Amino acid sequence: MSKTPSVEWADAPAKHDYPAAAAFLQLITTPTVAKVLTGLLSQAPTERHAAKDILRAARLPLLPADDPEVAKDLKKVAEGTPLSPILLVRGELETGRALQIADGYHRVCASYHLSENTQIPCRVAGLPATAV
């Protein structure tokens, strides 16, 4: 019986994760708010949350293990290559706004396939009050 590989994580998100997050965020908010959120994410402390909780809070489906990007991340895990922490914009229970995975959806799904309880390092920013 083979042991499931554990996910190695980089200490900080990769530099290219922030422009990727900004590009996604500009699809759901104004460029100005996306820029502010990206700045907040770059300064946020790292937190850890279970893969299953992230997917539930984001209201996103689990992508299959054979999704090309998920498969790439699973291959990195098998090779021992650290994955980049993910970037999240906090949801809001009172308004029903879901958590947004600004960057790292495929990494969350890959981690979930290994164990739904995988603790994923995340940078989390709240939507600025002026944007609400």
MARBA-3410 file (N, C-alpha, C, O; in Angstrom, 1 decimal):
132
0.8,-1.2,0.0,0.0,0.0,0.0,0.9,1.2,0.0,1.7,1.4,0.9 ~ 0.7,2.1,-1.0,1.6,3.3,-1.1,1.0,4.4,-0.2,-0.2,4.6,-0.1 ~ 1.9,5.2,0.3,1.5,6.3,1.1,1.2,7.5,0.2,1.9,7.8,-0.7 ~ 0.1,8.2,0.6,-0.3,9.4,-0.1,0.8,10.5,0.1,1.1,10.8,1.3 ~ 1.3,11.1,-0.9,2.3,12.2,-0.7,1.7,13.3,0.0,0.6,13.7,-0.2
2.5,14.0,0.9,2.1,15.2,1.6,2.4,16.4,0.7,3.4,16.3,0.0 ~ 1.7,17.4,0.8,1.9,18.6,0.0,2.9,19.4,0.7,2.8,19.8,1.8 ~ 3.9,19.8,-0.1,4.9,20.8,0.4,4.5,22.1,-0.1,4.0,22.3,-1.2 ~ 4.7,23.1,0.7,4.2,24.5,0.4,5.4,25.5,0.4,6.2,25.4,1.3 ~ 5.4,26.4,-0.5,6.4,27.5,-0.5,6.0,28.4,0.7,4.9,28.4,1.2
7.0,29.2,1.1,6.8,30.1,2.2,5.9,31.3,1.8,5.2,31.8,2.7 ~ 5.9,31.6,0.6,5.1,32.8,0.2,4.6,32.6,-1.3,5.2,31.8,-2.0 ~ 3.5,33.2,-1.6,3.0,33.1,-3.0,4.1,33.6,-4.0,4.9,34.4,-3.7 ~ 4.0,32.9,-5.2,5.0,33.3,-6.2,4.6,34.7,-6.7,3.5,35.1,-6.7 ~ 5.6,35.4,-7.2,5.4,36.8,-7.7,4.3,36.9,-8.8,3.5,37.8,-8.8
4.2,35.8,-9.7,3.2,35.9,-10.7,1.8,35.6,-10.2,0.9,35.7,-11.0 ~ 1.7,35.1,-9.0,0.3,34.9,-8.5,-0.5,36.1,-8.3,-1.7,36.2,-8.4 ~ 0.2,37.2,-7.9,-0.5,38.5,-7.7,-1.1,39.1,-9.0,-2.3,39.5,-8.9 ~ -0.4,39.2,-10.1,-1.0,39.6,-11.3,-2.1,38.7,-11.8,-3.1,39.1,-12.3 ~ -2.0,37.4,-11.5,-3.0,36.4,-11.9,-4.3,36.7,-11.0,-5.4,36.7,-11.5
-4.1,37.0,-9.7,-5.2,37.3,-8.9,-5.9,38.6,-9.3,-7.1,38.7,-9.3 ~ -5.1,39.6,-9.7,-5.6,40.9,-10.1,-6.4,40.7,-11.4,-7.5,41.3,-11.5 ~ -6.0,39.9,-12.3,-6.7,39.6,-13.5,-8.1,39.0,-13.3,-9.1,39.4,-13.8 ~ -8.1,38.0,-12.3,-9.4,37.4,-12.0,-10.3,38.4,-11.3,-11.4,38.6,-11.6 ~ -9.7,39.1,-10.3,-10.5,40.1,-9.5,-11.1,41.2,-10.4,-12.2,41.7,-10.1
-10.4,41.6,-11.5,-10.9,42.6,-12.3,-12.2,42.1,-13.1,-12.9,42.9,-13.7 ~ -12.4,40.8,-13.1,-13.6,40.3,-13.7,-14.8,40.4,-12.8,-16.0,40.4,-13.3 ~ -14.6,40.6,-11.5,-15.7,40.6,-10.6,-15.8,41.9,-9.8,-16.8,42.1,-9.0 ~ -14.9,42.8,-10.0,-14.9,44.1,-9.4,-14.2,45.2,-10.2,-13.7,44.8,-11.3 ~ -14.1,46.4,-9.8,-13.5,47.4,-10.6,-12.0,47.2,-10.6,-11.4,46.6,-9.6
-11.3,47.7,-11.6,-9.8,47.6,-11.5,-9.2,48.3,-10.3,-8.2,47.8,-9.8 ~ -9.8,49.4,-9.8,-9.3,50.0,-8.6,-9.4,49.1,-7.4,-8.4,49.0,-6.6 ~ -10.5,48.5,-7.2,-10.7,47.6,-6.0,-9.8,46.4,-6.2,-9.3,45.9,-5.2 ~ -9.7,45.9,-7.4,-8.8,44.7,-7.6,-7.4,45.1,-7.2,-6.7,44.2,-6.6 ~ -6.9,46.3,-7.6,-5.6,46.7,-7.2,-5.4,46.8,-5.7,-4.4,46.4,-5.2
-6.4,47.4,-5.0,-6.4,47.5,-3.6,-6.3,46.1,-2.9,-5.5,45.8,-2.0 ~ -7.2,45.2,-3.4,-7.2,43.8,-2.9,-5.9,43.1,-3.1,-5.4,42.4,-2.2 ~ -5.3,43.3,-4.2,-4.1,42.6,-4.5,-3.0,43.1,-3.6,-2.1,42.4,-3.1 ~ -3.0,44.4,-3.3,-2.0,45.0,-2.4,-2.3,44.5,-1.0,-1.3,44.2,-0.3 ~ -3.5,44.3,-0.6,-3.8,43.8,0.8,-3.4,42.3,0.9,-2.9,41.9,1.9
-3.6,41.6,-0.2,-3.2,40.2,-0.2,-1.6,40.1,-0.1,-1.2,39.2,0.6 ~ -0.9,41.0,-0.7,0.6,40.9,-0.6,1.1,41.2,0.8,2.2,40.8,1.1 ~ 0.3,41.9,1.6,0.7,42.2,2.9,0.1,41.3,4.0,0.5,41.4,5.2 ~ -0.9,40.5,3.6,-1.6,39.7,4.6,-0.7,38.6,5.2,0.1,38.1,4.5 ~ -1.0,38.3,6.5,-0.2,37.2,7.0,-0.8,35.9,6.5,-1.9,35.8,5.9
0.0,34.8,6.6,-0.4,33.5,6.1,-1.2,32.8,7.1,-0.8,32.7,8.3 ~ -2.4,32.3,6.7,-3.3,31.5,7.6,-3.3,30.1,6.9,-3.0,29.9,5.8 ~ -3.8,29.1,7.7,-4.0,27.8,7.1,-5.4,27.4,7.3,-6.0,27.5,8.4 ~ -6.0,26.8,6.2,-7.4,26.4,6.2,-7.5,25.0,5.5,-6.7,24.8,4.5 ~ -8.4,24.2,5.9,-8.6,22.9,5.2,-9.1,23.1,3.8,-10.0,24.0,3.5
-8.7,22.2,2.9,-9.1,22.3,1.5,-10.6,22.2,1.4,-11.3,22.9,0.6 ~ -11.2,21.3,2.2,-12.7,21.1,2.1,-13.4,22.4,2.6,-14.5,22.7,2.0 ~ -12.9,23.1,3.5,-13.5,24.4,4.0,-13.4,25.5,3.0,-14.3,26.3,2.8 ~ -12.3,25.5,2.3,-12.1,26.6,1.3,-13.1,26.3,0.1,-13.7,27.3,-0.3 ~ -13.2,25.1,-0.4,-14.1,24.8,-1.5,-15.6,25.1,-1.0,-16.3,25.7,-1.8
-15.9,24.8,0.2,-17.3,25.0,0.6,-17.6,26.5,0.7,-18.6,27.0,0.3 ~ -16.6,27.3,1.3,-16.8,28.7,1.5,-16.9,29.4,0.2,-17.6,30.4,0.0 ~ -16.1,28.9,-0.8,-16.1,29.5,-2.1,-17.3,29.0,-3.0,-17.5,29.6,-4.1 ~ -18.0,28.0,-2.5,-19.1,27.4,-3.3,-18.7,27.0,-4.7,-19.4,27.1,-5.7 ~ -17.5,26.4,-4.7,-16.9,25.9,-6.0,-16.9,24.4,-6.0,-16.7,23.8,-4.9
-17.1,23.8,-7.2,-17.0,22.3,-7.2,-15.5,21.9,-7.2,-14.6,22.6,-7.5 ~ -15.4,20.6,-6.8,-14.0,20.0,-6.8,-13.8,19.6,-8.3,-14.5,18.9,-8.9 ~ -12.7,20.2,-8.9,-12.3,19.8,-10.2,-11.7,18.4,-10.2,-11.1,18.0,-9.2 ~ -11.9,17.6,-11.3,-11.4,16.2,-11.3,-9.9,16.2,-11.3,-9.2,17.1,-11.7 ~ -9.4,15.1,-10.8,-7.9,14.9,-10.8,-7.3,14.9,-12.2,-6.1,15.2,-12.3
-8.1,14.6,-13.2,-7.5,14.6,-14.6,-7.7,16.0,-15.3,-7.4,16.1,-16.5 ~ -8.2,17.0,-14.6,-8.2,18.4,-15.1,-6.7,18.7,-15.4,-5.9,18.5,-14.5 ~ -6.4,19.2,-16.5,-5.0,19.5,-16.9,-4.2,20.3,-15.8,-3.1,19.9,-15.5 ~ -4.8,21.3,-15.3,-4.1,22.1,-14.3,-4.0,21.4,-12.9,-3.0,21.5,-12.2 ~ -5.0,20.7,-12.5,-5.0,20.0,-11.3,-4.0,18.8,-11.4,-3.2,18.6,-10.5
-4.0,18.2,-12.5,-3.0,17.1,-12.8,-1.6,17.6,-12.7,-0.7,16.9,-12.2 ~ -1.3,18.8,-13.2,0.0,19.4,-13.1,0.4,19.6,-11.7,1.6,19.3,-11.3 ~ -0.5,20.1,-10.9,-0.2,20.3,-9.5,0.0,19.0,-8.7,0.8,18.9,-7.8 ~ -0.8,18.0,-9.1,-0.6,16.7,-8.4,0.8,16.1,-8.8,1.4,15.5,-8.0 ~ 1.2,16.4,-10.0,2.5,15.9,-10.4,3.6,16.6,-9.6,4.6,16.0,-9.2
3.4,17.9,-9.4,4.4,18.7,-8.6,4.5,18.1,-7.2,5.6,18.0,-6.7 ~ 3.4,17.8,-6.6,3.3,17.2,-5.3,4.1,15.9,-5.3,4.9,15.6,-4.4 ~ 3.8,15.0,-6.3,4.5,13.7,-6.4,6.0,13.9,-6.5,6.8,13.1,-6.0 ~ 6.5,15.0,-7.2,7.9,15.2,-7.4,8.5,16.0,-6.2,9.7,16.1,-6.1 ~ 7.7,16.4,-5.2,8.2,17.1,-4.1,8.4,18.6,-4.3,9.1,19.3,-3.5
7.9,19.1,-5.4,8.0,20.5,-5.7,6.9,21.3,-4.8,5.8,21.0,-4.9 ~ 7.4,22.3,-4.1,6.4,23.1,-3.3,5.4,23.8,-4.1,5.7,24.4,-5.2 ~ 4.2,23.8,-3.6,3.1,24.6,-4.2,3.1,26.0,-3.6,3.4,26.2,-2.4 ~ 2.6,26.9,-4.3,2.5,28.3,-3.9,1.2,28.4,-3.0,0.2,27.9,-3.4 ~ 1.3,29.1,-1.9,0.1,29.4,-1.1,-1.0,30.1,-1.9,-0.6,30.7,-3.0
-2.2,30.0,-1.5,-3.3,30.6,-2.3,-3.7,31.9,-1.8,-3.4,32.3,-0.7 ~ -4.4,32.7,-2.7,-4.8,34.0,-2.4,-6.4,34.1,-2.4,-7.0,33.7,-3.4 ~ -6.9,34.5,-1.3,-8.4,34.5,-1.0,-8.9,35.9,-0.7,-8.2,36.7,0.0 ~ -10.1,36.2,-1.2,-10.8,37.4,-0.7,-12.0,36.8,0.1,-12.8,36.1,-0.3 ~ -12.0,37.3,1.4,-13.0,36.8,2.3,-14.5,37.0,1.9,-14.8,38.1,1.3
-15.3,36.0,2.1,-16.7,36.2,1.8,-17.4,36.9,3.0,-16.7,37.4,3.9 ~ -18.7,37.0,2.9,-19.5,37.7,3.9,-20.8,36.9,4.2,-21.6,36.9,3.3 ~ -20.9,36.4,5.3,-22.1,35.6,5.7,-23.4,36.4,5.6,-24.4,36.0,5.1 ~ -23.3,37.7,6.1,-24.5,38.5,6.2,-25.1,38.8,4.8,-26.3,39.0,4.7 ~ -24.3,39.0,3.8,-24.7,39.3,2.5,-24.8,38.1,1.5,-25.3,38.2,0.4
-24.3,37.0,2.0,-24.2,35.8,1.1,-23.1,35.8,0.1,-23.1,34.9,-0.8 ~ -22.2,36.8,0.2,-21.0,36.8,-0.7,-20.1,35.6,-0.4,-19.6,35.5,0.7 ~ -19.8,34.9,-1.4,-18.9,33.7,-1.2,-17.5,34.1,-1.2,-17.1,35.2,-1.7 ~ -16.7,33.3,-0.5,-15.2,33.4,-0.6,-14.8,33.4,-2.0,-15.3,32.6,-2.8 ~ -13.8,34.2,-2.4,-13.3,34.2,-3.7,-11.9,33.6,-3.7,-11.0,34.1,-3.0
-11.6,32.6,-4.5,-10.2,32.1,-4.7,-9.7,33.0,-5.8,-9.9,32.7,-7.0 ~ -8.9,34.0,-5.4,-8.3,34.9,-6.4,-7.2,34.2,-7.2,-7.0,34.5,-8.4 ~ -6.5,33.4,-6.6,-5.5,32.6,-7.2,-5.3,31.3,-6.4,-5.1,31.3,-5.2 ~ -5.3,30.1,-7.1,-5.0,28.9,-6.5,-6.1,27.8,-6.5,-6.0,26.8,-5.8 ~ -7.1,28.0,-7.3,-8.2,27.1,-7.3,-7.7,25.7,-7.7,-8.1,24.7,-7.0
-6.9,25.5,-8.6,-6.4,24.2,-9.0,-5.5,23.6,-7.9,-5.5,22.4,-7.7 ~ -4.8,24.4,-7.2,-3.9,23.9,-6.1,-4.8,23.4,-5.0,-4.5,22.4,-4.3 ~ -6.0,24.1,-4.7,-6.9,23.6,-3.7,-7.5,22.3,-4.1,-7.5,21.4,-3.3 ~ -7.9,22.2,-5.3,-8.5,20.9,-5.8,-7.4,19.8,-5.8,-7.8,18.7,-5.3 ~ -6.2,20.0,-6.2,-5.2,19.0,-6.1,-5.0,18.6,-4.7,-4.9,17.4,-4.4
-4.9,19.5,-3.8,-4.7,19.2,-2.4,-5.9,18.4,-1.8,-5.7,17.4,-1.0 ~ -7.1,18.7,-2.2,-8.3,18.0,-1.8,-8.2,16.5,-2.2,-8.6,15.6,-1.5 ~ -7.8,16.3,-3.4,-7.7,15.0,-4.0,-6.7,14.1,-3.1,-6.9,12.9,-3.0 ~ -5.7,14.7,-2.5,-4.8,14.0,-1.7,-5.4,13.8,-0.3,-5.3,12.7,0.3 ~ -6.1,14.8,0.2,-6.8,14.7,1.5,-7.7,15.9,1.6,-7.2,17.0,1.5
-8.9,15.7,1.9,-9.8,16.9,2.0,-9.4,17.7,3.2,-9.8,18.9,3.3 ~ -8.7,17.2,4.1,-8.2,17.9,5.3,-6.9,18.6,5.2,-6.4,19.2,6.1 ~ -6.3,18.5,4.0,-5.0,19.2,3.8,-5.1,20.7,4.2,-6.0,21.4,3.8 ~ -4.2,21.1,5.1,-4.1,22.4,5.5,-3.4,23.3,4.5,-2.2,23.1,4.3 ~ -4.1,24.2,3.9,-3.5,25.0,2.8,-3.1,26.4,3.3,-3.9,27.1,3.9
-1.9,26.8,3.1,-1.5,28.2,3.5,-2.2,29.2,2.5,-2.2,29.0,1.3 ~ -2.8,30.2,3.1,-3.5,31.2,2.4,-3.2,32.6,2.8,-2.9,32.8,4.0 ~ -3.3,33.5,1.9,-3.3,34.9,2.2,-4.7,35.3,2.0,-5.3,35.1,1.0 ~ -5.3,36.0,3.0,-6.7,36.3,3.0,-6.9,37.8,3.2,-6.3,38.4,4.1 ~ -7.6,38.5,2.3,-7.9,39.9,2.4,-9.4,40.1,2.4,-10.2,39.4,1.7
-9.9,41.0,3.2,-11.3,41.4,3.2,-11.6,42.5,2.3,-10.7,43.3,2.0 ~ -12.8,42.5,1.7,-13.2,43.6,0.8,-13.2,44.9,1.6,-13.8,45.0,2.7 ~ -12.5,45.9,1.1,-12.5,47.2,1.8,-13.9,47.8,2.0,-14.7,47.6,1.1 ~ -14.1,48.4,3.1,-15.4,48.9,3.4,-15.9,49.9,2.4,-17.1,50.0,2.1 ~ -15.0,50.7,1.8,-15.4,51.6,0.7,-15.9,50.9,-0.5,-16.5,51.6,-1.4
-15.6,49.6,-0.7,-16.0,48.9,-1.9,-17.3,48.2,-1.7,-17.9,47.7,-2.7 ~ -17.8,48.1,-0.5,-19.0,47.4,-0.2,-20.3,48.2,-0.6,-21.4,47.7,-0.4
END
